[in-house]
Each structure stands twice: as C-alpha cells, then as structure tokens.
Amino acid sequence: MDESTAIAQLSDERVSLRLAAAQWLANDSNAARAAAIPLIAGAADESDEVREWVVEAIENMGPPDQGDLAEIAQMLTLDSDAAYWAATLLGRAGDACGEETVNRLARGLNQHPRQAVRARIAWALGRIPINAAAHQSLQQAASDDDPRTARLARRALNQ
C-alpha cells in the first residue's frame, strides 16, 4: 500500500479497506502525518476496530503539517471523538498554531458540547502561545465544574 491509497481507503464504504488503511498508517508515522485530516475524521468511524487503529496512527504520528492546521482547527466543531483528536494534534503543533487556530481553540474551550473535548482543548492551549481570547477562555474554564478541565486550564494559564 502507498500513502495516497491509504488516504483514499480511509473513506471507503468497506470496513475491511478502512481497517487495512488505518493499520498501515499506524505503522508509518510519515504517511500518517500526511493523512492527518482523514485520520481525524476516522476517529468517528462506525467500526470500533477502525477507530482503534486510527487512534494508534494519530498517537504515533507526532505533530501535523503546518499546512493542515487551519482545516484541523475547523474540525474542533465536530460533535465526535474527531474533535478530541483535532485538539490533540493542534496542541502537538505548538508554536506553529496561528492566531485563527488559537481563536478556534478558545471558542471550543467554552462552547464544545463534550467535556472530554473541552479538557483536551485546555491541554492544547497549554502547549501553544495564547492570545487575549484564549486567556479569557482559560480563565473562565479554570472554574469549570469538571475538575480535570479546570486543572488543565489553570496549568495553561501558568505556562
């Protein structure tokens, strides 16, 4: 299999092909990095096994390409595990995150419907340079009802 085939197969209707692609990408971190956006989308796959391999590929890939950051930031609005993994990759991107990416993270921190995603966004904001909007969102999240989100927000404010 090659990178372009794996990327195409991640969105195939056949589970067997999506699974094969995710497994291949989990074993090739460079190819996984090129497939960051379809991998994030695959974190919401209907198949548990595909999702497990997609997550493995994301965990193994390191930071995403800078050219993918804007599209990854748009995925923060998804109401699925994909938003969690989008926040994870944005946090890994560190200083490469631009103003609009930071703004999207700031909005997601206080608006996302999933608590786990809000906590992951707080984690991500602790790894990137923040702006005034992110600082304000983190201050609000520092008193979140969820202790993990509040702790991560306070930690990000102290970075």
PyMOL commands that set and color helices and strands:
alter all, ss='L'
color gray80, all
select helices_A, chain A and resi 3-9+15-26+29-34+36-42+48-61+66-77+81-96+99-111+115-125+132-141+147-157
alter helices_A, ss='H'
color red, helices_A
deselect
rebuild
show_as cartoon
